[in-house]
């Protein structure tokens, strides 16, 4: 299924999508701070070798919250991932794997 979830907060609009243009399915993000007239640079939020898809996005105030599913290439298990921004999507904190099997964080480079 192709879709691009969006979230809005005040004058900000945020778009999320997944694509395999890197040769691997990744989660991408772009932000607009002028009601969607222009958008900033594309950010690869997943940026890893697992298959990432089925993302969701929410926003409130200056905060942006993103979740998606990573599929481990070796085990085939799907794990939910969470990441947040507290500056209107300009930067994001640590990725958190939410599954009980592997509750870990990793930095976004």
N, CA, C and O atoms as a GROMACS GRO file, in nm:
protein
  436
    1UNK      N    1   0.084  -0.116   0.000
    1UNK     CA    2   0.000   0.000   0.000
    1UNK      C    3   0.090   0.124   0.000
    1UNK      O    4   0.183   0.133   0.080
    2UNK      N    5   0.062   0.217  -0.086
    2UNK     CA    6   0.136   0.342  -0.092
    2UNK      C    7   0.057   0.450  -0.020
    2UNK      O    8  -0.062   0.470  -0.045
    3UNK      N    9   0.125   0.520   0.070
    3UNK     CA   10   0.063   0.632   0.138
    3UNK      C   11   0.172   0.719   0.196
    3UNK      O   12   0.287   0.675   0.209
    4UNK      N   13   0.139   0.840   0.231
    4UNK     CA   14   0.233   0.935   0.291
    4UNK      C   15   0.160   1.004   0.406
    4UNK      O   16   0.097   1.108   0.385
    5UNK      N   17   0.171   0.949   0.526
    5UNK     CA   18   0.103   1.010   0.641
    5UNK      C   19   0.152   1.153   0.664
    5UNK      O   20   0.268   1.184   0.641
    6UNK      N   21   0.061   1.238   0.709
    6UNK     CA   22   0.096   1.377   0.740
    6UNK      C   23   0.051   1.410   0.882
    6UNK      O   24  -0.039   1.347   0.938
    7UNK      N   25   0.116   1.511   0.939
    7UNK     CA   26   0.074   1.568   1.067
    7UNK      C   27   0.092   1.718   1.057
    7UNK      O   28   0.180   1.766   0.985
    8UNK      N   29   0.009   1.792   1.129
    8UNK     CA   30   0.021   1.939   1.130
    8UNK      C   31   0.016   1.988   1.273
    8UNK      O   32  -0.049   1.929   1.359
    9UNK      N   33   0.086   2.098   1.297
    9UNK     CA   34   0.083   2.167   1.426
    9UNK      C   35   0.119   2.312   1.400
    9UNK      O   36   0.227   2.344   1.350
   10UNK      N   37   0.027   2.401   1.435
   10UNK     CA   38   0.043   2.544   1.410
   10UNK      C   39   0.071   2.566   1.261
   10UNK      O   40  -0.008   2.521   1.178
   11UNK      N   41   0.180   2.633   1.223
   11UNK     CA   42   0.213   2.658   1.082
   11UNK      C   43   0.298   2.548   1.020
   11UNK      O   44   0.343   2.561   0.906
   12UNK      N   45   0.320   2.440   1.093
   12UNK     CA   46   0.408   2.333   1.048
   12UNK      C   47   0.331   2.216   0.990
   12UNK      O   48   0.226   2.177   1.041
   13UNK      N   49   0.385   2.161   0.881
   13UNK     CA   50   0.329   2.041   0.819
   13UNK      C   51   0.443   1.940   0.805
   13UNK      O   52   0.554   1.975   0.767
   14UNK      N   53   0.414   1.814   0.836
   14UNK     CA   54   0.515   1.709   0.835
   14UNK      C   55   0.465   1.593   0.749
   14UNK      O   56   0.349   1.553   0.760
   15UNK      N   57   0.553   1.540   0.665
   15UNK     CA   58   0.516   1.429   0.577
   15UNK      C   59   0.614   1.315   0.599
   15UNK      O   60   0.734   1.337   0.615
   16UNK      N   61   0.561   1.194   0.599
   16UNK     CA   62   0.639   1.072   0.619
   16UNK      C   63   0.609   0.976   0.505
   16UNK      O   64   0.494   0.967   0.462
   17UNK      N   65   0.707   0.903   0.457
   17UNK     CA   66   0.683   0.800   0.356
   17UNK      C   67   0.796   0.698   0.361
   17UNK      O   68   0.899   0.721   0.423
   18UNK      N   69   0.774   0.584   0.293
   18UNK     CA   70   0.877   0.482   0.284
   18UNK      C   71   0.902   0.451   0.138
   18UNK      O   72   0.810   0.451   0.056
   19UNK      N   73   1.029   0.426   0.107
   19UNK     CA   74   1.072   0.411  -0.032
   19UNK      C   75   1.196   0.322  -0.034
   19UNK      O   76   1.270   0.316   0.064
   20UNK      N   77   1.218   0.252  -0.146
   20UNK     CA   78   1.338   0.168  -0.156
   20UNK      C   79   1.439   0.226  -0.255
   20UNK      O   80   1.516   0.152  -0.314
   21UNK      N   81   1.439   0.357  -0.273
   21UNK     CA   82   1.532   0.420  -0.367
   21UNK      C   83   1.678   0.402  -0.327
   21UNK      O   84   1.766   0.421  -0.411
   22UNK      N   85   1.706   0.367  -0.202
   22UNK     CA   86   1.843   0.341  -0.158
   22UNK      C   87   1.882   0.195  -0.181
   22UNK      O   88   1.996   0.156  -0.154
   23UNK      N   89   1.788   0.115  -0.230
   23UNK     CA   90   1.811  -0.029  -0.245
   23UNK      C   91   1.762  -0.104  -0.123
   23UNK      O   92   1.772  -0.227  -0.117
   24UNK      N   93   1.708  -0.033  -0.026
   24UNK     CA   94   1.654  -0.090   0.096
   24UNK      C   95   1.536  -0.002   0.137
   24UNK      O   96   1.544   0.120   0.125
   25UNK      N   97   1.428  -0.062   0.184
   25UNK     CA   98   1.313   0.017   0.226
   25UNK      C   99   1.348   0.100   0.348
   25UNK      O  100   1.391   0.046   0.450
   26UNK      N  101   1.330   0.231   0.338
   26UNK     CA  102   1.366   0.326   0.442
   26UNK      C  103   1.248   0.419   0.470
   26UNK      O  104   1.158   0.433   0.387
   27UNK      N  105   1.248   0.482   0.588
   27UNK     CA  106   1.148   0.580   0.628
   27UNK      C  107   1.204   0.720   0.604
   27UNK      O  108   1.310   0.754   0.657
   28UNK      N  109   1.134   0.801   0.526
   28UNK     CA  110   1.178   0.937   0.493
   28UNK      C  111   1.081   1.040   0.551
   28UNK      O  112   0.964   1.010   0.572
   29UNK      N  113   1.132   1.161   0.576
   29UNK     CA  114   1.058   1.267   0.642
   29UNK      C  115   1.095   1.401   0.582
   29UNK      O  116   1.211   1.425   0.548
   30UNK      N  117   0.996   1.489   0.569
   30UNK     CA  118   1.021   1.630   0.532
   30UNK      C  119   0.927   1.718   0.612
   30UNK      O  120   0.816   1.678   0.646
   31UNK      N  121   0.975   1.839   0.643
   31UNK     CA  122   0.898   1.934   0.723
   31UNK      C  123   0.882   2.066   0.650
   31UNK      O  124   0.971   2.111   0.578
   32UNK      N  125   0.767   2.128   0.672
   32UNK     CA  126   0.739   2.263   0.623
   32UNK      C  127   0.706   2.350   0.743
   32UNK      O  128   0.629   2.310   0.831
   33UNK      N  129   0.762   2.469   0.747
   33UNK     CA  130   0.732   2.560   0.856
   33UNK      C  131   0.652   2.681   0.808
   33UNK      O  132   0.640   2.781   0.879
   34UNK      N  133   0.598   2.671   0.685
   34UNK     CA  134   0.519   2.782   0.629
   34UNK      C  135   0.387   2.730   0.568
   34UNK      O  136   0.350   2.766   0.457
   35UNK      N  137   0.320   2.647   0.645
   35UNK     CA  138   0.189   2.593   0.604
   35UNK      C  139   0.195   2.512   0.475
   35UNK      O  140   0.097   2.509   0.401
   36UNK      N  141   0.308   2.445   0.448
   36UNK     CA  142   0.319   2.358   0.332
   36UNK      C  143   0.357   2.427   0.203
   36UNK      O  144   0.354   2.364   0.098
   37UNK      N  145   0.391   2.555   0.207
   37UNK     CA  146   0.433   2.625   0.085
   37UNK      C  147   0.569   2.576   0.037
   37UNK      O  148   0.589   2.558  -0.083
   38UNK      N  149   0.661   2.553   0.130
   38UNK     CA  150   0.794   2.498   0.097
   38UNK      C  151   0.829   2.392   0.201
   38UNK      O  152   0.775   2.391   0.312
   39UNK      N  153   0.919   2.303   0.164
   39UNK     CA  154   0.962   2.196   0.254
   39UNK      C  155   1.113   2.194   0.265
   39UNK      O  156   1.184   2.227   0.170
   40UNK      N  157   1.162   2.157   0.383
   40UNK     CA  158   1.305   2.143   0.407
   40UNK      C  159   1.359   2.018   0.342
   40UNK      O  160   1.290   1.948   0.268
   41UNK      N  161   1.484   1.990   0.372
   41UNK     CA  162   1.552   1.873   0.316
   41UNK      C  163   1.488   1.743   0.363
   41UNK      O  164   1.430   1.736   0.471
   42UNK      N  165   1.500   1.641   0.280
   42UNK     CA  166   1.455   1.507   0.312
   42UNK      C  167   1.549   1.447   0.418
   42UNK      O  168   1.671   1.462   0.409
   43UNK      N  169   1.490   1.381   0.518
   43UNK     CA  170   1.568   1.314   0.622
   43UNK      C  171   1.534   1.166   0.619
   43UNK      O  172   1.416   1.130   0.621
   44UNK      N  173   1.635   1.079   0.613
   44UNK     CA  174   1.617   0.935   0.622
   44UNK      C  175   1.616   0.900   0.770
   44UNK      O  176   1.721   0.896   0.834
   45UNK      N  177   1.497   0.873   0.827
   45UNK     CA  178   1.486   0.846   0.969
   45UNK      C  179   1.530   0.706   1.008
   45UNK      O  180   1.588   0.688   1.115
   46UNK      N  181   1.505   0.607   0.924
   46UNK     CA  182   1.541   0.470   0.960
   46UNK      C  183   1.690   0.444   0.938
   46UNK      O  184   1.758   0.396   1.027
   47UNK      N  185   1.738   0.477   0.822
   47UNK     CA  186   1.881   0.473   0.790
   47UNK      C  187   1.953   0.350   0.844
   47UNK      O  188   2.053   0.362   0.914
   48UNK      N  189   1.902   0.231   0.811
   48UNK     CA  190   1.967   0.107   0.851
   48UNK      C  191   1.942   0.000   0.746
   48UNK      O  192   1.882   0.028   0.642
   49UNK      N  193   1.987  -0.120   0.772
   49UNK     CA  194   1.977  -0.226   0.671
   49UNK      C  195   1.852  -0.312   0.686
   49UNK      O  196   1.832  -0.403   0.605
   50UNK      N  197   1.768  -0.286   0.786
   50UNK     CA  198   1.644  -0.360   0.798
   50UNK      C  199   1.539  -0.301   0.704
   50UNK      O  200   1.554  -0.188   0.658
   51UNK      N  201   1.436  -0.376   0.676
   51UNK     CA  202   1.326  -0.324   0.595
   51UNK      C  203   1.238  -0.241   0.686
   51UNK      O  204   1.187  -0.291   0.786
   52UNK      N  205   1.220  -0.114   0.653
   52UNK     CA  206   1.140  -0.022   0.734
   52UNK      C  207   1.018   0.021   0.654
   52UNK      O  208   1.031   0.063   0.538
   53UNK      N  209   0.899   0.011   0.715
   53UNK     CA  210   0.777   0.050   0.645
   53UNK      C  211   0.665   0.076   0.744
   53UNK      O  212   0.684   0.067   0.865
   54UNK      N  213   0.549   0.106   0.691
   54UNK     CA  214   0.425   0.122   0.766
   54UNK      C  215   0.440   0.226   0.878
   54UNK      O  216   0.413   0.196   0.994
   55UNK      N  217   0.483   0.346   0.843
   55UNK     CA  218   0.505   0.451   0.941
   55UNK      C  219   0.381   0.532   0.973
   55UNK      O  220   0.286   0.538   0.896
   56UNK      N  221   0.386   0.595   1.090
   56UNK     CA  222   0.282   0.687   1.135
   56UNK      C  223   0.350   0.810   1.194
   56UNK      O  224   0.464   0.803   1.238
   57UNK      N  225   0.279   0.923   1.194
   57UNK     CA  226   0.336   1.048   1.243
   57UNK      C  227   0.230   1.128   1.317
   57UNK      O  228   0.113   1.126   1.281
   58UNK      N  229   0.274   1.198   1.422
   58UNK     CA  230   0.187   1.287   1.499
   58UNK      C  231   0.268   1.408   1.541
   58UNK      O  232   0.391   1.401   1.550
   59UNK      N  233   0.200   1.519   1.566
   59UNK     CA  234   0.270   1.641   1.607
   59UNK      C  235   0.184   1.720   1.703
   59UNK      O  236   0.061   1.720   1.695
   60UNK      N  237   0.253   1.788   1.796
   60UNK     CA  238   0.185   1.880   1.887
   60UNK      C  239   0.288   1.984   1.930
   60UNK      O  240   0.397   1.950   1.976
   61UNK      N  241   0.252   2.111   1.916
   61UNK     CA  242   0.347   2.217   1.948
   61UNK      C  243   0.472   2.204   1.862
   61UNK      O  244   0.461   2.192   1.740
   62UNK      N  245   0.589   2.204   1.923
   62UNK     CA  246   0.716   2.188   1.851
   62UNK      C  247   0.759   2.043   1.837
   62UNK      O  248   0.863   2.016   1.777
   63UNK      N  249   0.681   1.950   1.890
   63UNK     CA  250   0.721   1.809   1.892
   63UNK      C  251   0.661   1.730   1.776
   63UNK      O  252   0.545   1.750   1.739
   64UNK      N  253   0.742   1.640   1.721
   64UNK     CA  254   0.700   1.549   1.615
   64UNK      C  255   0.733   1.408   1.661
   64UNK      O  256   0.844   1.382   1.708
   65UNK      N  257   0.636   1.316   1.647
   65UNK     CA  258   0.653   1.179   1.692
   65UNK      C  259   0.632   1.085   1.572
   65UNK      O  260   0.532   1.097   1.501
   66UNK      N  261   0.726   0.994   1.551
   66UNK     CA  262   0.719   0.904   1.437
   66UNK      C  263   0.736   0.760   1.485
   66UNK      O  264   0.822   0.731   1.568
   67UNK      N  265   0.655   0.671   1.432
   67UNK     CA  266   0.671   0.527   1.457
   67UNK      C  267   0.671   0.455   1.323
   67UNK      O  268   0.614   0.504   1.226
   68UNK      N  269   0.736   0.341   1.319
   68UNK     CA  270   0.733   0.254   1.201
   68UNK      C  271   0.772   0.114   1.243
   68UNK      O  272   0.804   0.089   1.359
   69UNK      N  273   0.768   0.023   1.147
   69UNK     CA  274   0.805  -0.116   1.171
   69UNK      C  275   0.934  -0.148   1.097
   69UNK      O  276   0.947  -0.120   0.977
   70UNK      N  277   1.030  -0.207   1.167
   70UNK     CA  278   1.152  -0.261   1.107
   70UNK      C  279   1.139  -0.412   1.102
   70UNK      O  280   1.093  -0.473   1.198
   71UNK      N  281   1.178  -0.472   0.991
   71UNK     CA  282   1.181  -0.617   0.980
   71UNK      C  283   1.326  -0.661   0.979
   71UNK      O  284   1.402  -0.626   0.889
   72UNK      N  285   1.364  -0.739   1.080
   72UNK     CA  286   1.501  -0.788   1.091
   72UNK      C  287   1.529  -0.881   0.974
   72UNK      O  288   1.458  -0.979   0.953
   73UNK      N  289   1.633  -0.852   0.896
   73UNK     CA  290   1.666  -0.930   0.777
   73UNK      C  291   1.706  -1.073   0.810
   73UNK      O  292   1.686  -1.162   0.727
   74UNK      N  293   1.761  -1.098   0.928
   74UNK     CA  294   1.806  -1.233   0.963
   74UNK      C  295   1.695  -1.318   1.023
   74UNK      O  296   1.683  -1.436   0.990
   75UNK      N  297   1.613  -1.259   1.110
   75UNK     CA  298   1.510  -1.336   1.179
   75UNK      C  299   1.372  -1.324   1.114
   75UNK      O  300   1.287  -1.410   1.134
   76UNK      N  301   1.351  -1.218   1.037
   76UNK     CA  302   1.220  -1.193   0.978
   76UNK      C  303   1.120  -1.134   1.076
   76UNK      O  304   1.005  -1.110   1.039
   77UNK      N  305   1.161  -1.110   1.201
   77UNK     CA  306   1.071  -1.054   1.301
   77UNK      C  307   1.052  -0.904   1.278
   77UNK      O  308   1.146  -0.832   1.242
   78UNK      N  309   0.928  -0.859   1.299
   78UNK     CA  310   0.897  -0.716   1.287
   78UNK      C  311   0.903  -0.652   1.425
   78UNK      O  312   0.852  -0.708   1.523
   79UNK      N  313   0.966  -0.534   1.432
   79UNK     CA  314   0.980  -0.464   1.559
   79UNK      C  315   0.935  -0.319   1.542
   79UNK      O  316   0.972  -0.254   1.445
   80UNK      N  317   0.854  -0.269   1.637
   80UNK     CA  318   0.812  -0.129   1.629
   80UNK      C  319   0.926  -0.036   1.674
   80UNK      O  320   0.999  -0.066   1.769
   81UNK      N  321   0.939   0.077   1.604
   81UNK     CA  322   1.043   0.174   1.632
   81UNK      C  323   0.978   0.310   1.654
   81UNK      O  324   0.877   0.342   1.591
   82UNK      N  325   1.036   0.389   1.744
   82UNK     CA  326   0.986   0.523   1.777
   82UNK      C  327   1.102   0.622   1.773
   82UNK      O  328   1.214   0.589   1.812
   83UNK      N  329   1.073   0.743   1.724
   83UNK     CA  330   1.172   0.851   1.727
   83UNK      C  331   1.096   0.983   1.742
   83UNK      O  332   0.982   0.996   1.696
   84UNK      N  333   1.159   1.081   1.808
   84UNK     CA  334   1.091   1.209   1.833
   84UNK      C  335   1.182   1.327   1.803
   84UNK      O  336   1.304   1.317   1.812
   85UNK      N  337   1.119   1.438   1.769
   85UNK     CA  338   1.187   1.565   1.750
   85UNK      C  339   1.119   1.666   1.840
   85UNK      O  340   0.996   1.667   1.852
   86UNK      N  341   1.198   1.752   1.903
   86UNK     CA  342   1.142   1.858   1.986
   86UNK      C  343   1.169   1.996   1.930
   86UNK      O  344   1.154   2.096   1.999
   87UNK      N  345   1.211   2.001   1.801
   87UNK     CA  346   1.241   2.129   1.736
   87UNK      C  347   1.180   2.138   1.596
   87UNK      O  348   1.246   2.176   1.500
   88UNK      N  349   1.052   2.101   1.588
   88UNK     CA  350   0.978   2.109   1.461
   88UNK      C  351   1.034   2.021   1.351
   88UNK      O  352   1.022   2.055   1.233
   89UNK      N  353   1.095   1.909   1.386
   89UNK     CA  354   1.146   1.817   1.285
   89UNK      C  355   1.281   1.855   1.226
   89UNK      O  356   1.323   1.795   1.127
   90UNK      N  357   1.350   1.952   1.285
   90UNK     CA  358   1.484   1.988   1.236
   90UNK      C  359   1.586   1.882   1.272
   90UNK      O  360   1.673   1.849   1.192
   91UNK      N  361   1.576   1.828   1.393
   91UNK     CA  362   1.663   1.718   1.437
   91UNK      C  363   1.578   1.617   1.512
   91UNK      O  364   1.470   1.649   1.560
   92UNK      N  365   1.628   1.495   1.522
   92UNK     CA  366   1.557   1.388   1.592
   92UNK      C  367   1.650   1.326   1.695
   92UNK      O  368   1.772   1.324   1.678
   93UNK      N  369   1.590   1.276   1.802
   93UNK     CA  370   1.665   1.211   1.908
   93UNK      C  371   1.699   1.067   1.873
   93UNK      O  372   1.704   1.029   1.756
   94UNK      N  373   1.720   0.989   1.975
   94UNK     CA  374   1.756   0.848   1.960
   94UNK      C  375   1.636   0.767   1.910
   94UNK      O  376   1.522   0.791   1.949
   95UNK      N  377   1.665   0.670   1.823
   95UNK     CA  378   1.562   0.574   1.783
   95UNK      C  379   1.546   0.474   1.896
   95UNK      O  380   1.644   0.430   1.956
   96UNK      N  381   1.422   0.439   1.925
   96UNK     CA  382   1.394   0.342   2.031
   96UNK      C  383   1.319   0.225   1.969
   96UNK      O  384   1.214   0.244   1.908
   97UNK      N  385   1.373   0.104   1.984
   97UNK     CA  386   1.304  -0.018   1.942
   97UNK      C  387   1.213  -0.056   2.057
   97UNK      O  388   1.260  -0.081   2.168
   98UNK      N  389   1.082  -0.061   2.033
   98UNK     CA  390   0.984  -0.076   2.139
   98UNK      C  391   0.949  -0.219   2.175
   98UNK      O  392   0.887  -0.241   2.279
   99UNK      N  393   0.988  -0.316   2.095
   99UNK     CA  394   0.947  -0.454   2.124
   99UNK      C  395   1.013  -0.505   2.250
   99UNK      O  396   1.123  -0.462   2.286
  100UNK      N  397   0.946  -0.595   2.316
  100UNK     CA  398   1.000  -0.655   2.438
  100UNK      C  399   1.127  -0.734   2.413
  100UNK      O  400   1.207  -0.755   2.504
  101UNK      N  401   1.147  -0.778   2.288
  101UNK     CA  402   1.265  -0.857   2.255
  101UNK      C  403   1.392  -0.775   2.255
  101UNK      O  404   1.500  -0.826   2.284
  102UNK      N  405   1.380  -0.646   2.222
  102UNK     CA  406   1.500  -0.567   2.200
  102UNK      C  407   1.471  -0.420   2.224
  102UNK      O  408   1.464  -0.343   2.127
  103UNK      N  409   1.454  -0.378   2.347
  103UNK     CA  410   1.425  -0.237   2.377
  103UNK      C  411   1.556  -0.160   2.382
  103UNK      O  412   1.614  -0.142   2.489
  104UNK      N  413   1.602  -0.114   2.266
  104UNK     CA  414   1.732  -0.047   2.255
  104UNK      C  415   1.715   0.086   2.186
  104UNK      O  416   1.612   0.115   2.126
  105UNK      N  417   1.819   0.167   2.196
  105UNK     CA  418   1.822   0.294   2.126
  105UNK      C  419   1.942   0.297   2.036
  105UNK      O  420   2.040   0.227   2.059
  106UNK      N  421   1.934   0.378   1.933
  106UNK     CA  422   2.049   0.400   1.846
  106UNK      C  423   2.042   0.543   1.794
  106UNK      O  424   1.934   0.600   1.778
  107UNK      N  425   2.157   0.600   1.770
  107UNK     CA  426   2.159   0.740   1.728
  107UNK      C  427   2.128   0.753   1.581
  107UNK      O  428   2.151   0.662   1.502
  108UNK      N  429   2.075   0.868   1.545
  108UNK     CA  430   2.046   0.900   1.407
  108UNK      C  431   2.164   0.983   1.356
  108UNK      O  432   2.190   1.093   1.404
  109UNK      N  433   2.235   0.928   1.258
  109UNK     CA  434   2.352   1.002   1.208
  109UNK      C  435   2.323   1.073   1.080
  109UNK      O  436   2.411   1.140   1.025
   0.00000   0.00000   0.00000
